[in-house]
Amino acid sequence: MNVELLAELSGHMAPIYMIDTDTELLYSASSDQMFASWSLKVNEPNQFSVKAESGIYCFSISDSFLILGCSSGNVHVIDLKAKKEIKNFKVHKKGVYSIKLLADKDLFITGGGDGVINFFKLSSLELIRSIKISSLKIRTFFFHNNRELLYAGCGEGMVRVFELDYFNELNSFRASQESVNDIKKHPSKPLLITTGKDGHIHFWKEDSLEQVRSIAAHNMTIYKLKVSPDNKLVASVSRDKSIKLWEVDSFDMLKKIERRTDKGHTHSVNDISWINENEFFSAGDDRIIRRWKITK
């Protein structure tokens, strides 16, 4: 497998922590306090952007709302239709590392560096419930079982499972001795996949949460795993400055993208977002967003 670097998007003045795409735009969040948007057609900045009071670690976006999580512990809620900020308020004592927005359930959820998970009513921004579940950061959220369950990945290596009617904890398991940074459902097998600071990709039975496999995937922390839209590939990004592409069923590595061979990133790669089955963006601490195409 080969890849081609199609474009480099510059403009952020500090590390980029999260990116995401829709049908027309790429979105990015950075510790330069900026949330930016970019045209997929021309790989140039779009007019829509938001400046926060501190670095932006994460965001969640729907047709109507944009919610930003900041290093200050603040959350910015923006009405996209009215094009104005509804509220900026402090929800965590430390940075906000995870946000999930469920507009159809009138809910958004935040996870902080203080180990607290907060459940808010979206329509009123009222805090429904706040639970301290970790002594370290809450790094990631994952919805499962038709979004009836929430899995929270924590800094001490635990994954905690909550139901979303009354927000009670149903289960938990140790996924690592170190931070859990991402959780995914295997697209074709009854497995959950976790990854994090130990540089491994771990596989767990959905029903029993028994570990069935572990791959030493990267030399340093893995920040994100993303499945391609056609469910054939998985991409992993790491602090070791590399991107790896894996065949989804065997999890054989098909390609390692790095600076020396592919003009890859010079620093930690923090996130990746697929555009289609053959193209994706990556971003990280070198402040550059790179657009890639798989050329087989």
PABA-456601 format. One record per residue (C-alpha): residue number from 1; residue in three letters; x, y, z. Coordinates in steps of 0.001 Angstrom, whole numbers, plus 500000, padded with zeros to 6 digits. Example, Ala and Ser with C-alpha at 12.3 -4.5 7.8 and 13.67 -1.06 7.14 Angstrom:
// PABA-456601
+-----+---------+--------+--------+--------+
| num | residuo |      x |      y |      z |
+-----+---------+--------+--------+--------+
|   1 |     ALA | 512300 | 495500 | 507800 |
|   2 |     SER | 513670 | 498940 | 507140 |
+-----+---------+--------+--------+--------+
***
This chain:
// PABA-456601
+-----+---------+--------+--------+--------+
| num | residuo |      x |      y |      z |
+-----+---------+--------+--------+--------+
|   1 |     MET | 500000 | 500000 | 500000 |
|   2 |     ASN | 501194 | 503512 | 499158 |
|   3 |     VAL | 499974 | 506981 | 500092 |
|   4 |     GLU | 500294 | 510375 | 498452 |
|   5 |     LEU | 500473 | 513673 | 500322 |
|   6 |     LEU | 497886 | 515859 | 498582 |
|   7 |     ALA | 498030 | 519048 | 500638 |
|   8 |     GLU | 499367 | 520732 | 503761 |
|   9 |     LEU | 497000 | 523134 | 505526 |
|  10 |     SER | 498693 | 525744 | 507693 |
|  11 |     GLY | 497292 | 528518 | 509835 |
|  12 |     HIS | 497209 | 527258 | 513414 |
|  13 |     MET | 499933 | 528707 | 515639 |
|  14 |     ALA | 500118 | 525856 | 518152 |
|  15 |     PRO | 499489 | 522072 | 518370 |
|  16 |     ILE | 496244 | 520781 | 516869 |
|  17 |     TYR | 494420 | 518372 | 519153 |
|  18 |     MET | 491277 | 517392 | 517264 |
|  19 |     ILE | 489951 | 517355 | 513698 |
|  20 |     ASP | 486690 | 516184 | 512128 |
|  21 |     THR | 484968 | 516415 | 508741 |
|  22 |     ASP | 481517 | 516614 | 507237 |
|  23 |     THR | 480569 | 516593 | 503546 |
|  24 |     GLU | 481966 | 520072 | 502851 |
|  25 |     LEU | 484262 | 521162 | 505681 |
|  26 |     LEU | 487143 | 520067 | 507851 |
|  27 |     TYR | 487094 | 521332 | 511452 |
|  28 |     SER | 490139 | 521734 | 513687 |
|  29 |     ALA | 490803 | 522699 | 517313 |
|  30 |     SER | 494125 | 523901 | 518658 |
|  31 |     SER | 495912 | 525101 | 521769 |
|  32 |     ASP | 496224 | 528470 | 519972 |
|  33 |     GLN | 492651 | 528993 | 521278 |
|  34 |     MET | 491154 | 528714 | 517775 |
|  35 |     PHE | 488458 | 526477 | 516325 |
|  36 |     ALA | 488801 | 526683 | 512536 |
|  37 |     SER | 487039 | 525342 | 509464 |
|  38 |     TRP | 488520 | 524501 | 506058 |
|  39 |     SER | 487025 | 523886 | 502618 |
|  40 |     LEU | 487417 | 520286 | 501438 |
|  41 |     LYS | 487232 | 521452 | 497820 |
|  42 |     VAL | 490152 | 523864 | 497835 |
|  43 |     ASN | 492020 | 522949 | 501073 |
|  44 |     GLU | 491797 | 526559 | 502256 |
|  45 |     PRO | 490426 | 528197 | 505422 |
|  46 |     ASN | 486702 | 528794 | 505557 |
|  47 |     GLN | 485235 | 531964 | 507074 |
|  48 |     PHE | 483729 | 530270 | 510125 |
|  49 |     SER | 486018 | 530221 | 513165 |
|  50 |     VAL | 485746 | 530668 | 516934 |
|  51 |     LYS | 488289 | 532051 | 519404 |
|  52 |     ALA | 488172 | 530752 | 522976 |
|  53 |     GLU | 489770 | 532062 | 526176 |
|  54 |     SER | 492212 | 529145 | 526323 |
|  55 |     GLY | 493458 | 526205 | 524276 |
|  56 |     ILE | 490764 | 523980 | 522762 |
|  57 |     TYR | 491220 | 520271 | 523457 |
|  58 |     CYS | 488014 | 518852 | 521957 |
|  59 |     PHE | 484705 | 519662 | 520322 |
|  60 |     SER | 481414 | 518109 | 519273 |
|  61 |     ILE | 479295 | 519446 | 516425 |
|  62 |     SER | 475788 | 518842 | 515087 |
|  63 |     ASP | 473563 | 520628 | 512593 |
|  64 |     SER | 472541 | 523142 | 515241 |
|  65 |     PHE | 475226 | 523259 | 517908 |
|  66 |     LEU | 478981 | 523427 | 518361 |
|  67 |     ILE | 480420 | 522703 | 521814 |
|  68 |     LEU | 484090 | 523406 | 522562 |
|  69 |     GLY | 486055 | 521961 | 525493 |
|  70 |     CYS | 488961 | 524091 | 526702 |
|  71 |     SER | 492137 | 523715 | 528745 |
|  72 |     SER | 490699 | 526158 | 531298 |
|  73 |     GLY | 487876 | 523745 | 532132 |
|  74 |     ASN | 485385 | 525950 | 530281 |
|  75 |     VAL | 482830 | 524878 | 527700 |
|  76 |     HIS | 481608 | 527151 | 524902 |
|  77 |     VAL | 478145 | 526391 | 523495 |
|  78 |     ILE | 477504 | 527954 | 520078 |
|  79 |     ASP | 474202 | 528085 | 518208 |
|  80 |     LEU | 475220 | 527464 | 514589 |
|  81 |     LYS | 471913 | 528581 | 513106 |
|  82 |     ALA | 471896 | 531882 | 514987 |
|  83 |     LYS | 475697 | 532120 | 514618 |
|  84 |     LYS | 476224 | 533223 | 518195 |
|  85 |     GLU | 477585 | 531888 | 521454 |
|  86 |     ILE | 474857 | 530879 | 523897 |
|  87 |     LYS | 477026 | 530298 | 526923 |
|  88 |     ASN | 480622 | 530062 | 528101 |
|  89 |     PHE | 480867 | 528442 | 531510 |
|  90 |     LYS | 483337 | 526512 | 533661 |
|  91 |     VAL | 482382 | 522843 | 534023 |
|  92 |     HIS | 485637 | 521253 | 535217 |
|  93 |     LYS | 488433 | 522237 | 537608 |
|  94 |     LYS | 490957 | 521159 | 534971 |
|  95 |     GLY | 490856 | 520896 | 531176 |
|  96 |     VAL | 487957 | 519395 | 529209 |
|  97 |     TYR | 489311 | 516376 | 527314 |
|  98 |     SER | 486122 | 514730 | 526021 |
|  99 |     ILE | 482771 | 515992 | 524745 |
| 100 |     LYS | 479861 | 514091 | 523234 |
| 101 |     LEU | 476707 | 515726 | 521909 |
| 102 |     LEU | 473455 | 513783 | 521535 |
| 103 |     ALA | 470958 | 516282 | 520138 |
| 104 |     ASP | 468163 | 513718 | 519724 |
| 105 |     LYS | 468471 | 512864 | 523431 |
| 106 |     ASP | 468769 | 516543 | 524428 |
| 107 |     LEU | 472089 | 515706 | 526056 |
| 108 |     PHE | 475739 | 516580 | 526047 |
| 109 |     ILE | 478471 | 514993 | 528142 |
| 110 |     THR | 481877 | 516290 | 529223 |
| 111 |     GLY | 484898 | 514527 | 530694 |
| 112 |     GLY | 487617 | 516460 | 532471 |
| 113 |     GLY | 491160 | 516388 | 533736 |
| 114 |     ASP | 489631 | 516384 | 537221 |
| 115 |     GLY | 488282 | 512866 | 536639 |
| 116 |     VAL | 484682 | 514080 | 536598 |
| 117 |     ILE | 482007 | 513193 | 534039 |
| 118 |     ASN | 479163 | 515721 | 533636 |
| 119 |     PHE | 475772 | 515137 | 532020 |
| 120 |     PHE | 473959 | 518283 | 530759 |
| 121 |     LYS | 470508 | 518926 | 529318 |
| 122 |     LEU | 471264 | 520512 | 525943 |
| 123 |     SER | 468120 | 522655 | 525657 |
| 124 |     SER | 468594 | 524374 | 529032 |
| 125 |     LEU | 472327 | 523732 | 529647 |
| 126 |     GLU | 471288 | 522488 | 533069 |
| 127 |     LEU | 473651 | 520086 | 534825 |
| 128 |     ILE | 471753 | 516814 | 535326 |
| 129 |     ARG | 474418 | 514799 | 537098 |
| 130 |     SER | 478116 | 515044 | 537933 |
| 131 |     ILE | 480156 | 511961 | 538894 |
| 132 |     LYS | 483825 | 511649 | 539814 |
| 133 |     ILE | 484978 | 508391 | 538267 |
| 134 |     SER | 488758 | 508759 | 538100 |
| 135 |     SER | 491715 | 510266 | 539925 |
| 136 |     LEU | 493159 | 511208 | 536525 |
| 137 |     LYS | 491840 | 512547 | 533204 |
| 138 |     ILE | 488813 | 511224 | 531356 |
| 139 |     ARG | 490318 | 510933 | 527890 |
| 140 |     THR | 487605 | 509524 | 525652 |
| 141 |     PHE | 483918 | 508629 | 525283 |
| 142 |     PHE | 482359 | 505952 | 523109 |
| 143 |     PHE | 478673 | 505213 | 522524 |
| 144 |     HIS | 477595 | 501587 | 522191 |
| 145 |     ASN | 474420 | 499528 | 521789 |
| 146 |     ASN | 472525 | 502081 | 519676 |
| 147 |     ARG | 473828 | 504862 | 521900 |
| 148 |     GLU | 472185 | 503405 | 524988 |
| 149 |     LEU | 475544 | 502897 | 526695 |
| 150 |     LEU | 478478 | 505245 | 527259 |
| 151 |     TYR | 482022 | 503912 | 527683 |
| 152 |     ALA | 484476 | 506311 | 529354 |
| 153 |     GLY | 488234 | 505775 | 529010 |
| 154 |     CYS | 490206 | 506986 | 532010 |
| 155 |     GLY | 493770 | 508021 | 532746 |
| 156 |     GLU | 494494 | 505167 | 535162 |
| 157 |     GLY | 493598 | 502559 | 532517 |
| 158 |     MET | 489992 | 501815 | 533463 |
| 159 |     VAL | 486979 | 501805 | 531138 |
| 160 |     ARG | 483698 | 502589 | 532889 |
| 161 |     VAL | 480282 | 501823 | 531361 |
| 162 |     PHE | 477172 | 503963 | 531976 |
| 163 |     GLU | 473548 | 503714 | 530913 |
| 164 |     LEU | 472096 | 506968 | 529587 |
| 165 |     ASP | 468637 | 506961 | 531161 |
| 166 |     TYR | 469694 | 507595 | 534763 |
| 167 |     PHE | 473493 | 507741 | 534228 |
| 168 |     ASN | 474284 | 504830 | 536495 |
| 169 |     GLU | 477529 | 502912 | 536170 |
| 170 |     LEU | 476829 | 499360 | 534990 |
| 171 |     ASN | 480264 | 497867 | 534556 |
| 172 |     SER | 483985 | 498565 | 534422 |
| 173 |     PHE | 487165 | 496830 | 533353 |
| 174 |     ARG | 490880 | 497503 | 533308 |
| 175 |     ALA | 491978 | 498004 | 529704 |
| 176 |     SER | 495554 | 499069 | 530455 |
| 177 |     GLN | 497982 | 499916 | 533216 |
| 178 |     GLU | 498127 | 503394 | 531675 |
| 179 |     SER | 495734 | 505885 | 530095 |
| 180 |     VAL | 492947 | 504721 | 527761 |
| 181 |     ASN | 492809 | 507282 | 524943 |
| 182 |     ASP | 490321 | 505744 | 522501 |
| 183 |     ILE | 487617 | 503084 | 522359 |
| 184 |     LYS | 486022 | 501681 | 519213 |
| 185 |     LYS | 483661 | 498901 | 518131 |
| 186 |     HIS | 485161 | 496469 | 515653 |
| 187 |     PRO | 483113 | 496966 | 512448 |
| 188 |     SER | 482713 | 493257 | 511616 |
| 189 |     LYS | 483345 | 491287 | 514826 |
| 190 |     PRO | 481763 | 491281 | 518319 |
| 191 |     LEU | 484808 | 493024 | 519751 |
| 192 |     LEU | 485691 | 496297 | 521414 |
| 193 |     ILE | 489048 | 497909 | 520683 |
| 194 |     THR | 490965 | 500107 | 523132 |
| 195 |     THR | 494249 | 501925 | 522872 |
| 196 |     GLY | 496276 | 504484 | 524757 |
| 197 |     LYS | 499509 | 505395 | 526468 |
| 198 |     ASP | 500984 | 501882 | 526385 |
| 199 |     GLY | 501212 | 501999 | 522558 |
| 200 |     HIS | 499180 | 498787 | 522210 |
| 201 |     ILE | 495887 | 498019 | 520490 |
| 202 |     HIS | 493786 | 495730 | 522707 |
| 203 |     PHE | 490796 | 493610 | 521670 |
| 204 |     TRP | 487976 | 492620 | 524042 |
| 205 |     LYS | 484891 | 490404 | 523732 |
| 206 |     GLU | 481810 | 492617 | 523762 |
| 207 |     ASP | 479788 | 490422 | 526097 |
| 208 |     SER | 482330 | 489239 | 528661 |
| 209 |     LEU | 484950 | 492023 | 528229 |
| 210 |     GLU | 487572 | 489283 | 528139 |
| 211 |     GLN | 490780 | 490283 | 526379 |
| 212 |     VAL | 491431 | 488173 | 523281 |
| 213 |     ARG | 494359 | 489933 | 521606 |
| 214 |     SER | 496911 | 492711 | 522046 |
| 215 |     ILE | 499171 | 494266 | 519397 |
| 216 |     ALA | 502310 | 496291 | 520124 |
| 217 |     ALA | 501348 | 498896 | 517524 |
| 218 |     HIS | 503405 | 502029 | 518213 |
| 219 |     ASN | 506547 | 502992 | 520127 |
| 220 |     MET | 504718 | 505650 | 522127 |
| 221 |     THR | 501213 | 506784 | 523100 |
| 222 |     ILE | 498408 | 506097 | 520610 |
| 223 |     TYR | 495939 | 508977 | 520629 |
| 224 |     LYS | 493244 | 507910 | 518169 |
| 225 |     LEU | 491903 | 504986 | 516130 |
| 226 |     LYS | 489570 | 505714 | 513214 |
| 227 |     VAL | 487780 | 503165 | 510980 |
| 228 |     SER | 487487 | 504031 | 507277 |
| 229 |     PRO | 483986 | 504699 | 505861 |
| 230 |     ASP | 483982 | 501378 | 503968 |
| 231 |     ASN | 484999 | 499481 | 507157 |
| 232 |     LYS | 488068 | 497985 | 505473 |
| 233 |     LEU | 490871 | 499932 | 507169 |
| 234 |     VAL | 491734 | 501275 | 510589 |
| 235 |     ALA | 494139 | 504174 | 511057 |
| 236 |     SER | 496098 | 504769 | 514268 |
| 237 |     VAL | 498004 | 507941 | 515157 |
| 238 |     SER | 500702 | 508274 | 517756 |
| 239 |     ARG | 503081 | 510439 | 519711 |
| 240 |     ASP | 505850 | 508538 | 517907 |
| 241 |     LYS | 505090 | 510859 | 514922 |
| 242 |     SER | 503663 | 508086 | 512735 |
| 243 |     ILE | 500342 | 507019 | 511225 |
| 244 |     LYS | 499661 | 503342 | 510654 |
| 245 |     LEU | 497024 | 501754 | 508426 |
| 246 |     TRP | 495687 | 498320 | 509384 |
| 247 |     GLU | 493536 | 495741 | 507587 |
| 248 |     VAL | 490386 | 495613 | 509661 |
| 249 |     ASP | 489839 | 491835 | 509977 |
| 250 |     SER | 493379 | 490541 | 510420 |
| 251 |     PHE | 494773 | 493790 | 511809 |
| 252 |     ASP | 497880 | 493269 | 509701 |
| 253 |     MET | 499734 | 496533 | 509232 |
| 254 |     LEU | 499554 | 497684 | 505606 |
| 255 |     LYS | 501390 | 501002 | 505752 |
| 256 |     LYS | 503423 | 503154 | 508132 |
| 257 |     ILE | 503406 | 506853 | 507263 |
| 258 |     GLU | 506318 | 508836 | 508670 |
| 259 |     ARG | 508477 | 511852 | 507925 |
| 260 |     ARG | 511439 | 510012 | 506466 |
| 261 |     THR | 509540 | 508109 | 503769 |
| 262 |     ASP | 506287 | 509979 | 503172 |
| 263 |     LYS | 506753 | 513640 | 504216 |
| 264 |     GLY | 504754 | 512920 | 507337 |
| 265 |     HIS | 504546 | 514783 | 510619 |
| 266 |     THR | 507595 | 516097 | 512468 |
| 267 |     HIS | 505992 | 515846 | 515908 |
| 268 |     SER | 503222 | 513918 | 517679 |
| 269 |     VAL | 500201 | 513008 | 515519 |
| 270 |     ASN | 497091 | 513678 | 517597 |
| 271 |     ASP | 494093 | 512977 | 515383 |
| 272 |     ILE | 492883 | 511692 | 512024 |
| 273 |     SER | 489642 | 512105 | 510082 |
| 274 |     TRP | 488551 | 510095 | 507054 |
| 275 |     ILE | 486996 | 511926 | 504086 |
| 276 |     ASN | 486175 | 508772 | 502134 |
| 277 |     GLU | 487590 | 505253 | 501852 |
| 278 |     ASN | 490738 | 506547 | 500101 |
| 279 |     GLU | 491424 | 509960 | 501659 |
| 280 |     PHE | 491971 | 511271 | 505159 |
| 281 |     PHE | 493393 | 514198 | 507126 |
| 282 |     SER | 495903 | 514039 | 509977 |
| 283 |     ALA | 497030 | 516701 | 512431 |
| 284 |     GLY | 499259 | 517112 | 515442 |
| 285 |     ASP | 501844 | 519063 | 517369 |
| 286 |     ASP | 503650 | 520369 | 514270 |
| 287 |     ARG | 500619 | 522668 | 513640 |
| 288 |     ILE | 500094 | 521313 | 510094 |
| 289 |     ILE | 497021 | 519460 | 508803 |
| 290 |     ARG | 497989 | 516970 | 506096 |
| 291 |     ARG | 495663 | 515516 | 503486 |
| 292 |     TRP | 496499 | 511995 | 502304 |
| 293 |     LYS | 495305 | 509736 | 499494 |
| 294 |     ILE | 495754 | 505965 | 499422 |
| 295 |     THR | 497099 | 504980 | 496017 |
| 296 |     LYS | 497265 | 501196 | 496620 |
+-----+---------+--------+--------+--------+
***
